[in-house]
Amino acid sequence: MQYISNTDNDKKVMLEAIGVSSFEDLVAKVPKSLRNFELRLPKGKSELELLSEMVEIGRENINFHDYASYLGAGNYDHFVPTVVNALAHRGEFITSYTPYQGEASQGTLQSIYEFQSLICELTAMDYSNASMYDGASGLAEAALLALRSTGRKKIVVPVTIHPEYRTVVKTYTSCLDVEIVEIPMAADGVLDFEILKKSIDENTAAVLVQHPNFFGLLEDVRAIGEEAHKAGALFIACVNPISLGILEPPGEYGADIAVGEGQPLGNPTAFGGPHFGFFTVKEDFLRKMPGRIAGMTVDKVGRRSFVLTLQAREQHIRREKATSNICTNHSLCALKGAIYLSLLGKEGLKKLALLNLKNAHQTYDALLKLKGVREFSRRPFFNEFVLHLEKDAGNLKASLEANKILGPLALNAFYPKQAGAYLFAVTENRTPSDQQRLLEAISAS
């Protein structure tokens, strides 16, 4: 729609309808100090000049082309094949609107259906929705589903889950009659299993766990799930999708609901988003699942077709009767995830996960040989790990920046008792030269 400004006659008619003779009369009661001002805008620039200036401003940003990133904690520097954006950024996808009208949205609905199918295969779960906002909101929605399904009032949340995820869970449940019970960390960096067992009772709706956990360590998920199920509680797993190339998927170790952050699947780190969350359930909870679900069927002449199914659009605005307040999905980001998974396939994902594992453990072993570096835990880990660095924080930061390295993440901001502990994330993008720079930076600090 083009914008057509008001003509002088339009303005005259409007002023007459208001009952004033001029615009000045209309704003007469507005203080002059608010009316008499000067924009003081600079002179206009040509497109060539403007583009040059914007490129120069952009050079002030730190990016992963110039810096090696050892930051992680849910947002990872993975390689994104060119084909992912080449397909996802086609006009048919990047301009598509919400697929409420199936007859006009077959391509979008099929891409969502394929995404759901791939996520179910990845997690070994029965059903997936069309995606969530991110991993944190997915975990919070999983907790809400457990509360609705069981009628119970307690959620058990280990402190080894990402601190920001735990905050989102608390926010989502803050207006409900719900008790959040936090399970402390054991000395080896995983949840304290003995305290967990004592905290689960007949009022527990769900036990939440992150695997690998925030410290990159592998939790004893099978034993945790068994404890939850003994008390009739649901078992909710929050997982790293890349790790599922080599780790047992949540559907095989008893998770009732499995969620996670989809950013590692073909999406850039950007500025922390937009990303997407994935949300999967076992069959018993299909009709309680939040968000959209695309299904495959046939039309009246027998042709394969795709529709939004099991939920009416209007359910999301029915407040207390709605499954959830979420009424959308991050389909473009989820589409990138589907393309990425299709491109890698089972063997490709396995190779990628093994490369992450290899790089992380090589870096871990090399760092432990440095003076002033000591172990945090001897538990198995995937591509993230924590080490204690007996270094001055200011000197360490300066040395890392001088060597063009981002990270590692200082844990004391989230865990005050972990002063001097740092979380390293190592992906397939980290090269031997990156590792050497990291070792030199830490040694020199």
C-alpha positions in Angstrom: 0.0 0.0 0.0 1.4 3.4 -1.0 1.3 6.3 1.4 -0.6 9.4 0.2 -0.2 12.4 2.3 -3.1 14.6 3.4 -3.9 17.4 1.0 -4.6 20.9 2.1 -8.3 20.3 1.6 -8.1 17.1 3.7 -6.5 19.1 6.5 -9.2 21.8 6.3 -12.0 19.3 6.5 -10.4 17.6 9.6 -9.8 20.9 11.4 -13.4 22.0 10.8 -14.6 18.6 12.2 -12.4 19.2 15.3 -13.8 22.7 15.6 -10.6 24.8 15.1 -9.5 27.1 12.2 -5.9 26.1 12.0 -3.2 23.6 13.2 -1.8 26.3 15.4 -5.1 26.7 17.2 -5.2 22.9 17.6 -1.8 22.8 19.5 -2.2 26.2 21.2 -2.1 24.7 24.6 1.1 22.7 23.9 4.1 24.6 25.5 6.1 26.5 22.8 9.3 24.8 24.1 7.8 21.5 22.8 6.6 23.0 19.5 9.5 25.1 18.5 12.5 22.9 18.0 15.0 22.2 15.3 15.8 18.7 14.0 19.4 19.7 13.1 19.8 16.7 10.8 23.0 16.5 8.7 22.8 17.0 5.0 21.7 13.9 3.0 24.1 11.4 1.6 24.2 9.5 -1.6 23.6 5.7 -1.6 27.4 5.2 -2.2 28.4 7.5 0.6 25.9 5.9 3.0 26.9 2.4 2.2 30.6 3.3 2.8 29.8 4.9 6.1 27.7 1.9 7.3 30.5 -0.6 6.3 33.0 1.5 8.3 30.7 1.5 11.4 30.2 -2.3 11.0 34.0 -2.8 11.3 33.7 -1.7 14.9 31.9 -5.0 15.7 33.8 -8.0 16.8 32.9 -11.0 14.6 33.8 -14.7 14.3 35.8 -14.1 11.1 38.4 -12.2 13.1 38.0 -13.7 16.5 38.0 -17.3 17.7 35.0 -17.9 20.0 35.2 -20.2 23.1 31.9 -18.8 24.3 29.0 -21.2 24.5 26.4 -21.6 27.2 23.6 -22.3 24.7 24.8 -20.2 21.8 27.5 -21.8 19.7 29.9 -20.9 16.8 29.1 -23.8 14.4 29.8 -23.9 10.7 26.7 -23.1 8.6 26.9 -24.5 5.1 26.1 -21.9 2.4 23.1 -23.9 1.1 21.2 -23.4 4.3 20.8 -19.7 3.8 20.6 -20.0 0.0 17.4 -22.1 0.4 15.9 -20.6 3.6 16.3 -17.0 2.2 14.3 -17.7 -0.9 11.4 -15.3 -1.3 8.8 -18.1 -0.8 10.0 -18.7 2.7 11.3 -15.4 3.9 8.1 -13.5 3.1 5.6 -16.3 4.0 2.8 -15.5 6.5 1.4 -17.7 9.1 -0.1 -20.8 7.5 -3.7 -20.7 8.8 -5.1 -21.1 5.3 -3.9 -24.5 4.1 -4.9 -24.1 0.5 -2.5 -21.1 0.2 0.3 -22.4 2.4 1.2 -25.9 1.3 4.9 -25.1 0.9 5.2 -23.6 4.4 3.2 -26.4 6.0 5.3 -29.0 4.3 8.5 -27.4 5.5 7.1 -27.4 9.1 6.0 -31.0 8.8 9.4 -32.0 7.6 11.0 -30.1 10.5 8.8 -31.9 12.9 9.6 -35.3 11.4 13.4 -34.6 11.6 13.2 -33.4 15.2 11.3 -36.6 16.2 13.9 -38.7 14.6 16.7 -36.8 16.2 15.2 -37.1 19.7 13.5 -40.5 19.4 10.3 -38.9 20.6 6.8 -39.5 19.2 5.7 -35.9 18.3 7.2 -32.5 17.8 5.5 -29.1 17.5 6.4 -26.5 14.8 9.0 -24.9 17.1 9.2 -22.6 20.1 10.8 -19.2 20.6 14.0 -20.7 22.1 15.3 -23.4 24.4 14.4 -21.5 27.6 10.8 -20.9 26.7 10.5 -24.5 25.5 11.7 -25.8 29.0 9.2 -23.4 30.7 6.4 -24.6 28.5 7.3 -28.2 29.3 7.0 -27.4 33.0 3.6 -25.9 32.4 2.5 -29.0 30.5 3.6 -31.2 33.4 1.6 -29.1 35.8 -1.5 -29.4 33.6 -1.1 -33.1 33.0 -0.5 -34.2 36.6 -2.5 -31.7 38.6 0.5 -31.5 40.9 2.2 -28.3 42.2 5.9 -29.0 42.5 8.7 -28.7 39.9 12.2 -30.0 40.7 14.9 -28.0 39.0 18.6 -28.7 39.4 21.0 -25.8 39.6 23.1 -27.5 36.9 20.5 -26.3 34.3 21.4 -23.1 32.5 20.7 -20.2 35.0 18.8 -18.2 32.5 16.6 -21.2 31.6 15.8 -21.6 35.3 14.9 -17.9 35.5 12.5 -18.3 32.6 10.9 -21.3 34.3 10.4 -19.3 37.4 9.0 -16.3 35.5 6.5 -18.5 33.6 5.2 -20.1 36.9 5.4 -16.9 39.0 1.7 -16.3 39.0 0.8 -19.9 39.7 0.5 -21.9 42.9 3.7 -23.7 42.2 6.7 -24.7 44.3 10.1 -24.6 42.5 12.5 -26.9 44.3 16.2 -26.4 43.4 18.6 -29.3 43.6 22.1 -28.3 44.5 25.2 -29.3 42.5 27.4 -32.2 43.8 31.1 -31.8 44.1 31.7 -33.3 40.7 29.6 -30.7 38.8 26.4 -32.7 38.3 23.2 -32.6 40.3 23.2 -34.0 43.8 21.4 -37.3 43.2 20.8 -38.1 46.9 19.1 -34.7 47.5 17.1 -35.2 44.3 15.7 -38.5 45.5 14.6 -36.9 48.8 13.0 -34.0 47.0 10.7 -36.0 44.8 7.3 -36.9 46.3 3.7 -37.5 45.5 3.2 -33.7 44.8 6.0 -33.5 42.2 4.7 -32.7 38.7 8.1 -33.0 36.9 11.8 -33.4 37.3 13.8 -31.2 34.9 17.3 -32.0 33.7 19.8 -30.6 31.2 22.0 -33.1 29.4 24.8 -32.2 28.8 24.3 -29.8 31.7 25.3 -26.1 31.9 28.9 -27.1 32.8 29.0 -29.4 29.7 28.9 -32.6 31.9 26.8 -35.6 31.3 24.1 -36.3 33.9 23.0 -39.8 34.9 19.7 -39.2 33.0 18.4 -42.7 33.0 18.6 -42.9 36.9 17.1 -39.5 37.2 14.2 -40.4 35.0 13.6 -43.6 36.9 13.3 -41.7 40.2 10.8 -39.2 38.6 8.6 -42.0 37.3 8.6 -43.9 40.6 6.7 -41.0 42.1 4.5 -40.6 39.1 6.2 -37.4 38.0 7.1 -36.5 34.4 10.7 -36.5 33.3 11.7 -33.5 31.2 15.0 -33.4 29.3 16.6 -30.3 27.8 19.3 -31.4 25.3 21.9 -30.1 22.9 20.8 -31.3 19.4 24.4 -31.7 18.1 25.2 -34.0 21.0 22.5 -36.4 19.9 24.8 -37.4 17.0 26.6 -39.6 19.5 24.6 -39.5 22.8 21.5 -41.6 23.5 18.4 -39.6 22.6 15.9 -38.6 25.3 13.2 -40.8 23.9 15.4 -43.9 24.6 16.2 -43.1 28.2 12.6 -42.4 29.3 11.9 -38.7 28.8 8.3 -37.8 28.6 9.1 -34.4 27.2 12.3 -33.3 25.4 13.2 -29.8 24.5 16.2 -27.8 23.5 17.8 -24.8 21.8 17.9 -25.2 18.0 20.5 -22.6 17.3 23.3 -25.1 16.7 21.3 -26.5 13.8 22.2 -24.1 11.0 21.5 -20.8 12.7 24.1 -18.1 13.4 24.8 -16.9 16.9 23.7 -13.4 15.8 23.2 -11.2 18.8 21.6 -14.1 20.8 18.7 -14.5 18.4 16.4 -14.9 16.7 16.8 -18.7 17.2 14.2 -21.4 17.7 13.4 -24.0 20.4 12.3 -27.5 19.7 9.6 -29.3 21.7 8.8 -33.0 21.6 6.6 -35.3 23.6 5.5 -38.9 24.0 2.1 -39.8 22.5 0.2 -39.4 25.8 0.9 -35.7 25.8 0.2 -34.9 22.2 -3.0 -33.0 22.7 -1.5 -31.0 25.6 1.4 -29.8 23.6 1.8 -26.0 23.1 2.2 -24.2 19.8 1.4 -25.3 16.3 1.4 -28.8 14.9 1.4 -29.5 11.1 0.0 -32.8 9.9 -0.1 -34.7 6.6 -3.4 -35.9 5.0 -5.1 -36.1 1.6 -7.5 -33.7 0.0 -10.9 -34.7 -1.5 -9.4 -36.0 -4.7 -6.7 -38.0 -2.8 -3.7 -35.8 -3.2 -1.1 -35.5 -0.4 -1.6 -32.2 1.5 -0.6 -30.5 4.7 -2.6 -28.8 7.4 -2.4 -27.3 10.9 -4.0 -30.0 13.0 -5.2 -31.0 16.5 -5.5 -27.4 17.6 -7.7 -24.6 16.6 -6.2 -21.2 15.9 -8.6 -19.7 18.4 -7.5 -21.9 21.3 -4.5 -19.6 22.0 -6.7 -16.6 22.8 -9.0 -18.5 25.2 -6.9 -17.6 28.2 -7.5 -20.2 31.0 -8.9 -22.8 28.5 -5.9 -22.5 26.1 -3.1 -25.1 26.0 -0.6 -22.3 26.0 -0.2 -18.6 25.3 2.2 -19.3 22.5 0.4 -19.0 19.2 3.3 -18.8 16.7 6.5 -20.6 15.8 9.9 -19.5 14.6 9.4 -21.1 11.2 12.2 -19.5 9.3 14.8 -20.4 11.9 13.3 -23.9 12.2 13.4 -24.2 8.4 17.2 -23.6 8.6 17.4 -26.4 11.2 15.5 -28.8 8.9 17.7 -28.0 5.9 20.8 -28.4 8.1 19.7 -31.8 9.4 18.7 -33.0 5.9 22.1 -31.9 4.6 24.1 -33.7 7.3 22.0 -36.8 7.6 22.6 -39.4 10.3 26.2 -40.1 9.5 27.0 -36.4 9.0 25.6 -35.5 12.4 27.5 -38.3 14.0 30.8 -37.1 12.4 30.1 -33.5 13.4 29.4 -34.6 17.0 32.6 -36.6 17.1 34.6 -33.7 15.8 33.2 -31.5 18.5 34.1 -34.1 21.1 37.6 -34.5 19.7 38.3 -30.8 19.6 37.0 -30.2 23.0 39.0 -33.0 24.7 42.2 -32.0 22.9 41.8 -28.4 24.1 40.9 -29.6 27.6 44.1 -31.8 27.8 46.3 -29.0 26.4 45.0 -26.4 28.9 45.5 -28.7 31.9 49.2 -28.8 31.1 49.4 -25.0 31.7 50.6 -23.6 35.0 47.7 -22.2 37.1 45.0 -24.4 35.4 43.3 -27.1 37.4 40.4 -29.5 36.9 36.8 -28.7 37.8 35.4 -32.2 37.4 36.3 -35.6 36.1 32.9 -36.4 34.8 32.5 -37.1 31.0 31.7 -34.0 28.9 30.7 -33.3 25.3 32.0 -30.0 23.7 31.9 -27.8 26.8 34.0 -28.0 30.0 34.9 -26.0 33.0 38.4 -25.3 34.3 39.7 -23.3 37.2 42.2 -20.6 36.1 44.4 -19.2 38.8 44.8 -16.0 37.0 44.0 -12.3 37.6 40.7 -11.7 35.8 41.7 -8.4 34.4 45.0 -9.6 33.0 43.3 -12.7 31.6 40.7 -10.7 29.8 43.3 -8.3 28.3 45.4 -11.2 27.1 42.5 -13.0 25.5 41.4 -9.8 23.7 45.0 -9.1 22.5 45.0 -12.6 21.0 41.6 -12.0 19.4 39.8 -14.6 21.5 36.2 -14.4 22.7 35.5 -16.3 26.0 35.7 -18.4 28.0 32.7 -17.5 30.2 33.4 -16.6 33.8 31.0 -18.6 36.0 31.0 -16.3 39.0 28.3 -14.1 37.4 25.9 -17.0 37.7 27.5 -19.0 40.5 29.2 -16.7 43.0 31.0 -19.6 44.7 32.7 -20.5 41.5 35.2 -17.7 41.4 38.0 -18.4 39.0 36.0 -21.1 37.1 35.5 -20.6 33.4 33.3 -22.4 30.9 34.9 -23.2 27.5 32.9 -24.2 24.4 34.8 -25.9 21.6 33.1 -26.6 18.3 34.2 -27.9 14.9 35.2 -24.4 13.9 38.1 -24.3 16.3 41.4 -25.0 14.5 44.8 -26.0 15.9 46.0 -22.4 15.4 43.0 -21.2 17.5 44.0 -23.6 20.2 47.6 -22.4 20.1 46.5 -18.8 20.4 44.3 -19.7 23.4 47.2 -21.5 25.2 49.5 -18.5 24.6 46.9 -16.0 25.8 46.3 -17.9 29.0 50.0 -18.6 29.6 50.8 -14.9 29.2 48.0 -13.6 31.5 
